[in-house]
């Protein structure tokens, strides 16, 4: 019964996702894209790491403004 099913279907020589696979492979041939993916998967996989990076950036920015800011009060 299984053999009769297999003979009734025509096998197509082309793969349906050829274009998609080629596009993904071209995307990952670019070194910058590999680095970004590695950065996302290893260092920013957890949402808390993203939140802590944002908080640290804001804190650093405020520190720089406080240190090198212009005094408007004389």
CHARMM internal coordinates of N, CA and C (Angstrom, degrees):
IC EDIT
DIST 1 N 1 CA 1.4335
DIST 1 CA 1 C 1.5351
ANGL 1 N 1 CA 1 C 110.83
DIST 1 C 2 N 1.3105
ANGL 1 CA 1 C 2 N 117.84
DIHE 1 N 1 CA 1 C 2 N -42.81
DIST 2 N 2 CA 1.4547
ANGL 1 C 2 N 2 CA 120.98
DIHE 1 CA 1 C 2 N 2 CA 179.18
DIST 2 CA 2 C 1.5209
ANGL 2 N 2 CA 2 C 110.22
DIHE 1 C 2 N 2 CA 2 C -66.09
DIST 2 C 3 N 1.2991
ANGL 2 CA 2 C 3 N 117.69
DIHE 2 N 2 CA 2 C 3 N -39.14
DIST 3 N 3 CA 1.4568
ANGL 2 C 3 N 3 CA 120.45
DIHE 2 CA 2 C 3 N 3 CA 179.94
DIST 3 CA 3 C 1.5237
ANGL 3 N 3 CA 3 C 111.47
DIHE 2 C 3 N 3 CA 3 C -65.46
DIST 3 C 4 N 1.2975
ANGL 3 CA 3 C 4 N 117.79
DIHE 3 N 3 CA 3 C 4 N -34.00
DIST 4 N 4 CA 1.4623
ANGL 3 C 4 N 4 CA 119.43
DIHE 3 CA 3 C 4 N 4 CA 178.25
DIST 4 CA 4 C 1.5300
ANGL 4 N 4 CA 4 C 111.25
DIHE 3 C 4 N 4 CA 4 C -68.23
DIST 4 C 5 N 1.3268
ANGL 4 CA 4 C 5 N 117.69
DIHE 4 N 4 CA 4 C 5 N -32.17
DIST 5 N 5 CA 1.4622
ANGL 4 C 5 N 5 CA 120.37
DIHE 4 CA 4 C 5 N 5 CA 175.40
DIST 5 CA 5 C 1.5193
ANGL 5 N 5 CA 5 C 111.15
DIHE 4 C 5 N 5 CA 5 C -67.73
DIST 5 C 6 N 1.2990
ANGL 5 CA 5 C 6 N 116.57
DIHE 5 N 5 CA 5 C 6 N -41.73
DIST 6 N 6 CA 1.4619
ANGL 5 C 6 N 6 CA 119.72
DIHE 5 CA 5 C 6 N 6 CA -175.86
DIST 6 CA 6 C 1.5196
ANGL 6 N 6 CA 6 C 112.40
DIHE 5 C 6 N 6 CA 6 C -68.88
DIST 6 C 7 N 1.3055
ANGL 6 CA 6 C 7 N 119.19
DIHE 6 N 6 CA 6 C 7 N -28.30
DIST 7 N 7 CA 1.4554
ANGL 6 C 7 N 7 CA 120.12
DIHE 6 CA 6 C 7 N 7 CA 179.02
DIST 7 CA 7 C 1.5179
ANGL 7 N 7 CA 7 C 112.29
DIHE 6 C 7 N 7 CA 7 C -81.09
DIST 7 C 8 N 1.3260
ANGL 7 CA 7 C 8 N 117.85
DIHE 7 N 7 CA 7 C 8 N -16.43
DIST 8 N 8 CA 1.4614
ANGL 7 C 8 N 8 CA 119.71
DIHE 7 CA 7 C 8 N 8 CA -178.58
DIST 8 CA 8 C 1.5317
ANGL 8 N 8 CA 8 C 112.69
DIHE 7 C 8 N 8 CA 8 C -84.23
DIST 8 C 9 N 1.3275
ANGL 8 CA 8 C 9 N 117.90
DIHE 8 N 8 CA 8 C 9 N -15.85
DIST 9 N 9 CA 1.4627
ANGL 8 C 9 N 9 CA 121.39
DIHE 8 CA 8 C 9 N 9 CA 179.94
DIST 9 CA 9 C 1.5142
ANGL 9 N 9 CA 9 C 110.08
DIHE 8 C 9 N 9 CA 9 C -98.71
DIST 9 C 10 N 1.3088
ANGL 9 CA 9 C 10 N 116.13
DIHE 9 N 9 CA 9 C 10 N 138.60
DIST 10 N 10 CA 1.4603
ANGL 9 C 10 N 10 CA 120.74
DIHE 9 CA 9 C 10 N 10 CA 175.98
DIST 10 CA 10 C 1.5211
ANGL 10 N 10 CA 10 C 108.38
DIHE 9 C 10 N 10 CA 10 C -91.18
DIST 10 C 11 N 1.2887
ANGL 10 CA 10 C 11 N 117.55
DIHE 10 N 10 CA 10 C 11 N 130.92
DIST 11 N 11 CA 1.4572
ANGL 10 C 11 N 11 CA 122.36
DIHE 10 CA 10 C 11 N 11 CA 179.11
DIST 11 CA 11 C 1.5237
ANGL 11 N 11 CA 11 C 108.58
DIHE 10 C 11 N 11 CA 11 C -84.01
DIST 11 C 12 N 1.3178
ANGL 11 CA 11 C 12 N 115.84
DIHE 11 N 11 CA 11 C 12 N 127.06
DIST 12 N 12 CA 1.4615
ANGL 11 C 12 N 12 CA 119.59
DIHE 11 CA 11 C 12 N 12 CA 178.89
DIST 12 CA 12 C 1.5252
ANGL 12 N 12 CA 12 C 108.86
DIHE 11 C 12 N 12 CA 12 C -87.03
DIST 12 C 13 N 1.3214
ANGL 12 CA 12 C 13 N 117.29
DIHE 12 N 12 CA 12 C 13 N 137.61
DIST 13 N 13 CA 1.4571
ANGL 12 C 13 N 13 CA 119.52
DIHE 12 CA 12 C 13 N 13 CA -178.61
DIST 13 CA 13 C 1.5215
ANGL 13 N 13 CA 13 C 113.27
DIHE 12 C 13 N 13 CA 13 C -75.45
DIST 13 C 14 N 1.3347
ANGL 13 CA 13 C 14 N 118.38
DIHE 13 N 13 CA 13 C 14 N -19.30
DIST 14 N 14 CA 1.4666
ANGL 13 C 14 N 14 CA 118.93
DIHE 13 CA 13 C 14 N 14 CA -177.84
DIST 14 CA 14 C 1.5320
ANGL 14 N 14 CA 14 C 109.98
DIHE 13 C 14 N 14 CA 14 C -97.86
DIST 14 C 15 N 1.2721
ANGL 14 CA 14 C 15 N 113.86
DIHE 14 N 14 CA 14 C 15 N 150.44
DIST 15 N 15 CA 1.4560
ANGL 14 C 15 N 15 CA 121.81
DIHE 14 CA 14 C 15 N 15 CA 178.42
DIST 15 CA 15 C 1.5317
ANGL 15 N 15 CA 15 C 107.41
DIHE 14 C 15 N 15 CA 15 C -90.57
DIST 15 C 16 N 1.3077
ANGL 15 CA 15 C 16 N 118.40
DIHE 15 N 15 CA 15 C 16 N 134.18
DIST 16 N 16 CA 1.4598
ANGL 15 C 16 N 16 CA 122.05
DIHE 15 CA 15 C 16 N 16 CA -173.82
DIST 16 CA 16 C 1.5321
ANGL 16 N 16 CA 16 C 112.64
DIHE 15 C 16 N 16 CA 16 C -65.09
DIST 16 C 17 N 1.2927
ANGL 16 CA 16 C 17 N 117.27
DIHE 16 N 16 CA 16 C 17 N -28.74
DIST 17 N 17 CA 1.4626
ANGL 16 C 17 N 17 CA 121.10
DIHE 16 CA 16 C 17 N 17 CA -175.88
DIST 17 CA 17 C 1.5247
ANGL 17 N 17 CA 17 C 112.09
DIHE 16 C 17 N 17 CA 17 C -105.53
DIST 17 C 18 N 1.3268
ANGL 17 CA 17 C 18 N 117.74
DIHE 17 N 17 CA 17 C 18 N 26.53
DIST 18 N 18 CA 1.4598
ANGL 17 C 18 N 18 CA 121.07
DIHE 17 CA 17 C 18 N 18 CA 179.18
DIST 18 CA 18 C 1.5214
ANGL 18 N 18 CA 18 C 112.11
DIHE 17 C 18 N 18 CA 18 C -57.69
DIST 18 C 19 N 1.3105
ANGL 18 CA 18 C 19 N 116.79
DIHE 18 N 18 CA 18 C 19 N -48.68
DIST 19 N 19 CA 1.4592
ANGL 18 C 19 N 19 CA 120.82
DIHE 18 CA 18 C 19 N 19 CA -177.46
DIST 19 CA 19 C 1.5276
ANGL 19 N 19 CA 19 C 111.20
DIHE 18 C 19 N 19 CA 19 C -65.09
DIST 19 C 20 N 1.3142
ANGL 19 CA 19 C 20 N 116.64
DIHE 19 N 19 CA 19 C 20 N -40.51
DIST 20 N 20 CA 1.4567
ANGL 19 C 20 N 20 CA 120.36
DIHE 19 CA 19 C 20 N 20 CA 179.61
DIST 20 CA 20 C 1.5276
ANGL 20 N 20 CA 20 C 111.05
DIHE 19 C 20 N 20 CA 20 C -65.69
DIST 20 C 21 N 1.3197
ANGL 20 CA 20 C 21 N 116.84
DIHE 20 N 20 CA 20 C 21 N -42.99
DIST 21 N 21 CA 1.4659
ANGL 20 C 21 N 21 CA 120.73
DIHE 20 CA 20 C 21 N 21 CA 178.57
DIST 21 CA 21 C 1.5201
ANGL 21 N 21 CA 21 C 110.91
DIHE 20 C 21 N 21 CA 21 C -63.38
DIST 21 C 22 N 1.3169
ANGL 21 CA 21 C 22 N 117.11
DIHE 21 N 21 CA 21 C 22 N -41.11
DIST 22 N 22 CA 1.4586
ANGL 21 C 22 N 22 CA 120.67
DIHE 21 CA 21 C 22 N 22 CA 178.75
DIST 22 CA 22 C 1.5253
ANGL 22 N 22 CA 22 C 110.70
DIHE 21 C 22 N 22 CA 22 C -64.89
DIST 22 C 23 N 1.3243
ANGL 22 CA 22 C 23 N 116.81
DIHE 22 N 22 CA 22 C 23 N -39.89
DIST 23 N 23 CA 1.4616
ANGL 22 C 23 N 23 CA 120.66
DIHE 22 CA 22 C 23 N 23 CA 179.46
DIST 23 CA 23 C 1.5318
ANGL 23 N 23 CA 23 C 111.47
DIHE 22 C 23 N 23 CA 23 C -65.83
DIST 23 C 24 N 1.3207
ANGL 23 CA 23 C 24 N 116.74
DIHE 23 N 23 CA 23 C 24 N -41.89
DIST 24 N 24 CA 1.4695
ANGL 23 C 24 N 24 CA 120.48
DIHE 23 CA 23 C 24 N 24 CA 178.11
DIST 24 CA 24 C 1.5222
ANGL 24 N 24 CA 24 C 110.30
DIHE 23 C 24 N 24 CA 24 C -65.10
DIST 24 C 25 N 1.3099
ANGL 24 CA 24 C 25 N 117.43
DIHE 24 N 24 CA 24 C 25 N -41.92
DIST 25 N 25 CA 1.4643
ANGL 24 C 25 N 25 CA 120.44
DIHE 24 CA 24 C 25 N 25 CA 178.33
DIST 25 CA 25 C 1.5232
ANGL 25 N 25 CA 25 C 111.57
DIHE 24 C 25 N 25 CA 25 C -64.35
DIST 25 C 26 N 1.3200
ANGL 25 CA 25 C 26 N 118.55
DIHE 25 N 25 CA 25 C 26 N -39.60
DIST 26 N 26 CA 1.4679
ANGL 25 C 26 N 26 CA 121.07
DIHE 25 CA 25 C 26 N 26 CA 176.65
DIST 26 CA 26 C 1.5273
ANGL 26 N 26 CA 26 C 110.44
DIHE 25 C 26 N 26 CA 26 C -64.96
DIST 26 C 27 N 1.3154
ANGL 26 CA 26 C 27 N 116.85
DIHE 26 N 26 CA 26 C 27 N -37.29
DIST 27 N 27 CA 1.4615
ANGL 26 C 27 N 27 CA 120.85
DIHE 26 CA 26 C 27 N 27 CA 179.89
DIST 27 CA 27 C 1.5272
ANGL 27 N 27 CA 27 C 110.73
DIHE 26 C 27 N 27 CA 27 C -63.29
DIST 27 C 28 N 1.3331
ANGL 27 CA 27 C 28 N 116.26
DIHE 27 N 27 CA 27 C 28 N -42.92
DIST 28 N 28 CA 1.4622
ANGL 27 C 28 N 28 CA 119.25
DIHE 27 CA 27 C 28 N 28 CA -176.31
DIST 28 CA 28 C 1.5220
ANGL 28 N 28 CA 28 C 113.20
DIHE 27 C 28 N 28 CA 28 C -85.80
DIST 28 C 29 N 1.3199
ANGL 28 CA 28 C 29 N 118.46
DIHE 28 N 28 CA 28 C 29 N -0.99
DIST 29 N 29 CA 1.4615
ANGL 28 C 29 N 29 CA 119.93
DIHE 28 CA 28 C 29 N 29 CA 172.25
DIST 29 CA 29 C 1.5251
ANGL 29 N 29 CA 29 C 111.10
DIHE 28 C 29 N 29 CA 29 C -76.61
DIST 29 C 30 N 1.3148
ANGL 29 CA 29 C 30 N 117.03
DIHE 29 N 29 CA 29 C 30 N -21.50
DIST 30 N 30 CA 1.4609
ANGL 29 C 30 N 30 CA 121.88
DIHE 29 CA 29 C 30 N 30 CA 178.22
DIST 30 CA 30 C 1.5221
ANGL 30 N 30 CA 30 C 108.44
DIHE 29 C 30 N 30 CA 30 C -76.52
DIST 30 C 31 N 1.3280
ANGL 30 CA 30 C 31 N 116.23
DIHE 30 N 30 CA 30 C 31 N 126.06
DIST 31 N 31 CA 1.4652
ANGL 30 C 31 N 31 CA 121.05
DIHE 30 CA 30 C 31 N 31 CA -174.92
DIST 31 CA 31 C 1.5189
ANGL 31 N 31 CA 31 C 111.89
DIHE 30 C 31 N 31 CA 31 C -63.14
DIST 31 C 32 N 1.3237
ANGL 31 CA 31 C 32 N 116.62
DIHE 31 N 31 CA 31 C 32 N -38.39
DIST 32 N 32 CA 1.4674
ANGL 31 C 32 N 32 CA 120.37
DIHE 31 CA 31 C 32 N 32 CA -179.19
DIST 32 CA 32 C 1.5299
ANGL 32 N 32 CA 32 C 111.36
DIHE 31 C 32 N 32 CA 32 C -59.22
DIST 32 C 33 N 1.3276
ANGL 32 CA 32 C 33 N 116.89
DIHE 32 N 32 CA 32 C 33 N -40.39
DIST 33 N 33 CA 1.4618
ANGL 32 C 33 N 33 CA 120.52
DIHE 32 CA 32 C 33 N 33 CA 179.92
DIST 33 CA 33 C 1.5294
ANGL 33 N 33 CA 33 C 111.03
DIHE 32 C 33 N 33 CA 33 C -67.35
DIST 33 C 34 N 1.3134
ANGL 33 CA 33 C 34 N 117.21
DIHE 33 N 33 CA 33 C 34 N -36.47
DIST 34 N 34 CA 1.4735
ANGL 33 C 34 N 34 CA 120.38
DIHE 33 CA 33 C 34 N 34 CA 176.45
DIST 34 CA 34 C 1.5220
ANGL 34 N 34 CA 34 C 110.37
DIHE 33 C 34 N 34 CA 34 C -63.20
DIST 34 C 35 N 1.3384
ANGL 34 CA 34 C 35 N 116.56
DIHE 34 N 34 CA 34 C 35 N -43.83
DIST 35 N 35 CA 1.4606
ANGL 34 C 35 N 35 CA 120.55
DIHE 34 CA 34 C 35 N 35 CA -179.39
DIST 35 CA 35 C 1.5301
ANGL 35 N 35 CA 35 C 111.35
DIHE 34 C 35 N 35 CA 35 C -64.35
DIST 35 C 36 N 1.3177
ANGL 35 CA 35 C 36 N 116.68
DIHE 35 N 35 CA 35 C 36 N -42.38
DIST 36 N 36 CA 1.4638
ANGL 35 C 36 N 36 CA 119.07
DIHE 35 CA 35 C 36 N 36 CA 178.91
DIST 36 CA 36 C 1.5228
ANGL 36 N 36 CA 36 C 111.84
DIHE 35 C 36 N 36 CA 36 C -63.94
DIST 36 C 37 N 1.3094
ANGL 36 CA 36 C 37 N 116.75
DIHE 36 N 36 CA 36 C 37 N -41.19
DIST 37 N 37 CA 1.4637
ANGL 36 C 37 N 37 CA 119.82
DIHE 36 CA 36 C 37 N 37 CA 179.05
DIST 37 CA 37 C 1.5312
ANGL 37 N 37 CA 37 C 111.23
DIHE 36 C 37 N 37 CA 37 C -65.57
DIST 37 C 38 N 1.3091
ANGL 37 CA 37 C 38 N 116.60
DIHE 37 N 37 CA 37 C 38 N -39.80
DIST 38 N 38 CA 1.4668
ANGL 37 C 38 N 38 CA 120.00
DIHE 37 CA 37 C 38 N 38 CA 177.66
DIST 38 CA 38 C 1.5263
ANGL 38 N 38 CA 38 C 110.29
DIHE 37 C 38 N 38 CA 38 C -65.24
DIST 38 C 39 N 1.3289
ANGL 38 CA 38 C 39 N 116.74
DIHE 38 N 38 CA 38 C 39 N -41.01
DIST 39 N 39 CA 1.4544
ANGL 38 C 39 N 39 CA 121.02
DIHE 38 CA 38 C 39 N 39 CA 178.35
DIST 39 CA 39 C 1.5275
ANGL 39 N 39 CA 39 C 111.02
DIHE 38 C 39 N 39 CA 39 C -62.28
DIST 39 C 40 N 1.3225
ANGL 39 CA 39 C 40 N 116.72
DIHE 39 N 39 CA 39 C 40 N -44.24
DIST 40 N 40 CA 1.4671
ANGL 39 C 40 N 40 CA 120.59
DIHE 39 CA 39 C 40 N 40 CA 179.87
DIST 40 CA 40 C 1.5190
ANGL 40 N 40 CA 40 C 111.92
DIHE 39 C 40 N 40 CA 40 C -66.31
DIST 40 C 41 N 1.3271
ANGL 40 CA 40 C 41 N 116.62
DIHE 40 N 40 CA 40 C 41 N -45.39
DIST 41 N 41 CA 1.4616
ANGL 40 C 41 N 41 CA 119.11
DIHE 40 CA 40 C 41 N 41 CA -173.86
DIST 41 CA 41 C 1.5214
ANGL 41 N 41 CA 41 C 113.23
DIHE 40 C 41 N 41 CA 41 C -75.41
DIST 41 C 42 N 1.3323
ANGL 41 CA 41 C 42 N 117.95
DIHE 41 N 41 CA 41 C 42 N -31.67
DIST 42 N 42 CA 1.4611
ANGL 41 C 42 N 42 CA 119.58
DIHE 41 CA 41 C 42 N 42 CA -176.83
DIST 42 CA 42 C 1.5195
ANGL 42 N 42 CA 42 C 113.73
DIHE 41 C 42 N 42 CA 42 C -93.38
DIST 42 C 43 N 1.3365
ANGL 42 CA 42 C 43 N 117.11
DIHE 42 N 42 CA 42 C 43 N -39.00
DIST 43 N 43 CA 1.4543
ANGL 42 C 43 N 43 CA 119.27
DIHE 42 CA 42 C 43 N 43 CA -172.08
DIST 43 CA 43 C 1.5186
ANGL 43 N 43 CA 43 C 114.08
DIHE 42 C 43 N 43 CA 43 C -107.10
DIST 43 C 44 N 1.3178
ANGL 43 CA 43 C 44 N 118.41
DIHE 43 N 43 CA 43 C 44 N -23.87
DIST 44 N 44 CA 1.4575
ANGL 43 C 44 N 44 CA 120.05
DIHE 43 CA 43 C 44 N 44 CA -177.44
DIST 44 CA 44 C 1.5143
ANGL 44 N 44 CA 44 C 112.27
DIHE 43 C 44 N 44 CA 44 C -121.83
DIST 44 C 45 N 1.3161
ANGL 44 CA 44 C 45 N 117.20
DIHE 44 N 44 CA 44 C 45 N 33.13
DIST 45 N 45 CA 1.4585
ANGL 44 C 45 N 45 CA 121.20
DIHE 44 CA 44 C 45 N 45 CA 178.65
DIST 45 CA 45 C 1.5321
ANGL 45 N 45 CA 45 C 110.83
DIHE 44 C 45 N 45 CA 45 C -74.21
DIST 45 C 46 N 1.3084
ANGL 45 CA 45 C 46 N 116.32
DIHE 45 N 45 CA 45 C 46 N -27.97
DIST 46 N 46 CA 1.4550
ANGL 45 C 46 N 46 CA 122.10
DIHE 45 CA 45 C 46 N 46 CA -178.49
DIST 46 CA 46 C 1.5329
ANGL 46 N 46 CA 46 C 108.93
DIHE 45 C 46 N 46 CA 46 C -99.68
DIST 46 C 47 N 1.3261
ANGL 46 CA 46 C 47 N 118.89
DIHE 46 N 46 CA 46 C 47 N 133.81
DIST 47 N 47 CA 1.4656
ANGL 46 C 47 N 47 CA 120.06
DIHE 46 CA 46 C 47 N 47 CA -179.81
DIST 47 CA 47 C 1.5302
ANGL 47 N 47 CA 47 C 113.61
DIHE 46 C 47 N 47 CA 47 C -62.25
DIST 47 C 48 N 1.3201
ANGL 47 CA 47 C 48 N 116.82
DIHE 47 N 47 CA 47 C 48 N -26.34
DIST 48 N 48 CA 1.4633
ANGL 47 C 48 N 48 CA 119.44
DIHE 47 CA 47 C 48 N 48 CA -179.81
DIST 48 CA 48 C 1.5218
ANGL 48 N 48 CA 48 C 111.67
DIHE 47 C 48 N 48 CA 48 C -67.64
DIST 48 C 49 N 1.3039
ANGL 48 CA 48 C 49 N 117.82
DIHE 48 N 48 CA 48 C 49 N -30.17
DIST 49 N 49 CA 1.4654
ANGL 48 C 49 N 49 CA 119.42
DIHE 48 CA 48 C 49 N 49 CA 178.19
DIST 49 CA 49 C 1.5222
ANGL 49 N 49 CA 49 C 110.56
DIHE 48 C 49 N 49 CA 49 C -69.15
DIST 49 C 50 N 1.3157
ANGL 49 CA 49 C 50 N 116.95
DIHE 49 N 49 CA 49 C 50 N -35.35
DIST 50 N 50 CA 1.4648
ANGL 49 C 50 N 50 CA 120.39
DIHE 49 CA 49 C 50 N 50 CA 177.18
DIST 50 CA 50 C 1.5220
ANGL 50 N 50 CA 50 C 109.92
DIHE 49 C 50 N 50 CA 50 C -67.48
DIST 50 C 51 N 1.3196
ANGL 50 CA 50 C 51 N 116.83
DIHE 50 N 50 CA 50 C 51 N -42.90
DIST 51 N 51 CA 1.4633
ANGL 50 C 51 N 51 CA 121.19
DIHE 50 CA 50 C 51 N 51 CA 179.39
DIST 51 CA 51 C 1.5267
ANGL 51 N 51 CA 51 C 110.52
DIHE 50 C 51 N 51 CA 51 C -63.72
DIST 51 C 52 N 1.3224
ANGL 51 CA 51 C 52 N 117.50
DIHE 51 N 51 CA 51 C 52 N -41.89
DIST 52 N 52 CA 1.4643
ANGL 51 C 52 N 52 CA 119.92
DIHE 51 CA 51 C 52 N 52 CA 179.92
DIST 52 CA 52 C 1.5252
ANGL 52 N 52 CA 52 C 111.37
DIHE 51 C 52 N 52 CA 52 C -68.25
DIST 52 C 53 N 1.3253
ANGL 52 CA 52 C 53 N 118.24
DIHE 52 N 52 CA 52 C 53 N -33.61
DIST 53 N 53 CA 1.4687
ANGL 52 C 53 N 53 CA 120.88
DIHE 52 CA 52 C 53 N 53 CA 176.34
DIST 53 CA 53 C 1.5212
ANGL 53 N 53 CA 53 C 110.49
DIHE 52 C 53 N 53 CA 53 C -65.84
DIST 53 C 54 N 1.3190
ANGL 53 CA 53 C 54 N 117.32
DIHE 53 N 53 CA 53 C 54 N -42.23
DIST 54 N 54 CA 1.4625
ANGL 53 C 54 N 54 CA 120.85
DIHE 53 CA 53 C 54 N 54 CA 178.34
DIST 54 CA 54 C 1.5217
ANGL 54 N 54 CA 54 C 110.71
DIHE 53 C 54 N 54 CA 54 C -64.29
DIST 54 C 55 N 1.3277
ANGL 54 CA 54 C 55 N 117.08
DIHE 54 N 54 CA 54 C 55 N -43.72
DIST 55 N 55 CA 1.4643
ANGL 54 C 55 N 55 CA 121.30
DIHE 54 CA 54 C 55 N 55 CA 179.70
DIST 55 CA 55 C 1.5300
ANGL 55 N 55 CA 55 C 110.83
DIHE 54 C 55 N 55 CA 55 C -64.22
DIST 55 C 56 N 1.3109
ANGL 55 CA 55 C 56 N 117.24
DIHE 55 N 55 CA 55 C 56 N -42.36
DIST 56 N 56 CA 1.4676
ANGL 55 C 56 N 56 CA 120.69
DIHE 55 CA 55 C 56 N 56 CA 178.89
DIST 56 CA 56 C 1.5237
ANGL 56 N 56 CA 56 C 111.08
DIHE 55 C 56 N 56 CA 56 C -65.50
DIST 56 C 57 N 1.3265
ANGL 56 CA 56 C 57 N 117.53
DIHE 56 N 56 CA 56 C 57 N -37.78
DIST 57 N 57 CA 1.4667
ANGL 56 C 57 N 57 CA 120.72
DIHE 56 CA 56 C 57 N 57 CA 178.34
DIST 57 CA 57 C 1.5242
ANGL 57 N 57 CA 57 C 111.44
DIHE 56 C 57 N 57 CA 57 C -65.81
DIST 57 C 58 N 1.3267
ANGL 57 CA 57 C 58 N 116.37
DIHE 57 N 57 CA 57 C 58 N -41.97
DIST 58 N 58 CA 1.4623
ANGL 57 C 58 N 58 CA 120.06
DIHE 57 CA 57 C 58 N 58 CA 177.57
DIST 58 CA 58 C 1.5250
ANGL 58 N 58 CA 58 C 110.52
DIHE 57 C 58 N 58 CA 58 C -64.22
DIST 58 C 59 N 1.3096
ANGL 58 CA 58 C 59 N 116.33
DIHE 58 N 58 CA 58 C 59 N -43.64
DIST 59 N 59 CA 1.4599
ANGL 58 C 59 N 59 CA 120.29
DIHE 58 CA 58 C 59 N 59 CA 179.43
DIST 59 CA 59 C 1.5239
ANGL 59 N 59 CA 59 C 111.28
DIHE 58 C 59 N 59 CA 59 C -63.15
DIST 59 C 60 N 1.3111
ANGL 59 CA 59 C 60 N 117.63
DIHE 59 N 59 CA 59 C 60 N -42.16
DIST 60 N 60 CA 1.4623
ANGL 59 C 60 N 60 CA 121.02
DIHE 59 CA 59 C 60 N 60 CA 177.91
DIST 60 CA 60 C 1.5244
ANGL 60 N 60 CA 60 C 110.68
DIHE 59 C 60 N 60 CA 60 C -64.31
DIST 60 C 61 N 1.3204
ANGL 60 CA 60 C 61 N 116.89
DIHE 60 N 60 CA 60 C 61 N -42.66
DIST 61 N 61 CA 1.4538
ANGL 60 C 61 N 61 CA 120.48
DIHE 60 CA 60 C 61 N 61 CA 178.20
DIST 61 CA 61 C 1.5171
ANGL 61 N 61 CA 61 C 112.32
DIHE 60 C 61 N 61 CA 61 C -62.07
DIST 61 C 62 N 1.3239
ANGL 61 CA 61 C 62 N 117.40
DIHE 61 N 61 CA 61 C 62 N -43.38
DIST 62 N 62 CA 1.4598
ANGL 61 C 62 N 62 CA 120.57
DIHE 61 CA 61 C 62 N 62 CA 177.95
DIST 62 CA 62 C 1.5240
ANGL 62 N 62 CA 62 C 111.80
DIHE 61 C 62 N 62 CA 62 C -65.25
DIST 62 C 63 N 1.3153
ANGL 62 CA 62 C 63 N 117.12
DIHE 62 N 62 CA 62 C 63 N -36.79
DIST 63 N 63 CA 1.4594
ANGL 62 C 63 N 63 CA 120.84
DIHE 62 CA 62 C 63 N 63 CA 177.32
DIST 63 CA 63 C 1.5210
ANGL 63 N 63 CA 63 C 111.15
DIHE 62 C 63 N 63 CA 63 C -64.55
DIST 63 C 64 N 1.3157
ANGL 63 CA 63 C 64 N 116.61
DIHE 63 N 63 CA 63 C 64 N -41.82
DIST 64 N 64 CA 1.4632
ANGL 63 C 64 N 64 CA 120.26
DIHE 63 CA 63 C 64 N 64 CA 178.72
DIST 64 CA 64 C 1.5216
ANGL 64 N 64 CA 64 C 110.82
DIHE 63 C 64 N 64 CA 64 C -65.55
DIST 64 C 65 N 1.3377
ANGL 64 CA 64 C 65 N 117.06
DIHE 64 N 64 CA 64 C 65 N -41.32
DIST 65 N 65 CA 1.4596
ANGL 64 C 65 N 65 CA 120.76
DIHE 64 CA 64 C 65 N 65 CA 178.66
DIST 65 CA 65 C 1.5236
ANGL 65 N 65 CA 65 C 110.43
DIHE 64 C 65 N 65 CA 65 C -63.97
DIST 65 C 66 N 1.3166
ANGL 65 CA 65 C 66 N 116.91
DIHE 65 N 65 CA 65 C 66 N -40.99
DIST 66 N 66 CA 1.4593
ANGL 65 C 66 N 66 CA 120.15
DIHE 65 CA 65 C 66 N 66 CA -179.99
DIST 66 CA 66 C 1.5209
ANGL 66 N 66 CA 66 C 111.13
DIHE 65 C 66 N 66 CA 66 C -67.84
DIST 66 C 67 N 1.3158
ANGL 66 CA 66 C 67 N 117.49
DIHE 66 N 66 CA 66 C 67 N -38.11
DIST 67 N 67 CA 1.4551
ANGL 66 C 67 N 67 CA 120.78
DIHE 66 CA 66 C 67 N 67 CA -176.64
DIST 67 CA 67 C 1.5247
ANGL 67 N 67 CA 67 C 111.91
DIHE 66 C 67 N 67 CA 67 C -75.08
DIST 67 C 68 N 1.3128
ANGL 67 CA 67 C 68 N 117.17
DIHE 67 N 67 CA 67 C 68 N -47.35
DIST 68 N 68 CA 1.4508
ANGL 67 C 68 N 68 CA 120.87
DIHE 67 CA 67 C 68 N 68 CA -172.88
DIST 68 CA 68 C 1.5247
ANGL 68 N 68 CA 68 C 112.78
DIHE 67 C 68 N 68 CA 68 C -107.46
DIST 68 C 69 N 1.3088
ANGL 68 CA 68 C 69 N 117.03
DIHE 68 N 68 CA 68 C 69 N 8.06
DIST 69 N 69 CA 1.4637
ANGL 68 C 69 N 69 CA 120.69
DIHE 68 CA 68 C 69 N 69 CA -178.44
DIST 69 CA 69 C 1.5155
ANGL 69 N 69 CA 69 C 111.70
DIHE 68 C 69 N 69 CA 69 C -70.09
DIST 69 C 70 N 1.3099
ANGL 69 CA 69 C 70 N 115.90
DIHE 69 N 69 CA 69 C 70 N 157.73
DIST 70 N 70 CA 1.4477
ANGL 69 C 70 N 70 CA 121.50
DIHE 69 CA 69 C 70 N 70 CA 179.01
DIST 70 CA 70 C 1.5225
ANGL 70 N 70 CA 70 C 108.54
DIHE 69 C 70 N 70 CA 70 C -84.90
DIST 70 C 71 N 1.3047
ANGL 70 CA 70 C 71 N 116.85
DIHE 70 N 70 CA 70 C 71 N 132.38
DIST 71 N 71 CA 1.4610
ANGL 70 C 71 N 71 CA 120.71
DIHE 70 CA 70 C 71 N 71 CA 176.62
DIST 71 CA 71 C 1.5198
ANGL 71 N 71 CA 71 C 108.96
DIHE 70 C 71 N 71 CA 71 C -75.10
DIST 71 C 72 N 1.3063
ANGL 71 CA 71 C 72 N 116.54
DIHE 71 N 71 CA 71 C 72 N 120.31
DIST 72 N 72 CA 1.4612
ANGL 71 C 72 N 72 CA 119.12
DIHE 71 CA 71 C 72 N 72 CA 176.77
DIST 72 CA 72 C 1.5218
ANGL 72 N 72 CA 72 C 110.87
DIHE 71 C 72 N 72 CA 72 C -95.13
DIST 72 C 73 N 1.3290
ANGL 72 CA 72 C 73 N 116.60
DIHE 72 N 72 CA 72 C 73 N -12.74
DIST 73 N 73 CA 1.4583
ANGL 72 C 73 N 73 CA 120.51
DIHE 72 CA 72 C 73 N 73 CA 176.31
DIST 73 CA 73 C 1.5189
ANGL 73 N 73 CA 73 C 107.64
DIHE 72 C 73 N 73 CA 73 C -101.30
DIST 73 C 74 N 1.3304
ANGL 73 CA 73 C 74 N 116.60
DIHE 73 N 73 CA 73 C 74 N 126.69
DIST 74 N 74 CA 1.4771
ANGL 73 C 74 N 74 CA 120.11
DIHE 73 CA 73 C 74 N 74 CA -178.26
DIST 74 CA 74 C 1.4779
ANGL 74 N 74 CA 74 C 110.78
DIHE 73 C 74 N 74 CA 74 C -95.32
END
COOR INIT
IC SEED 1 N 1 CA 1 C
IC BUILD
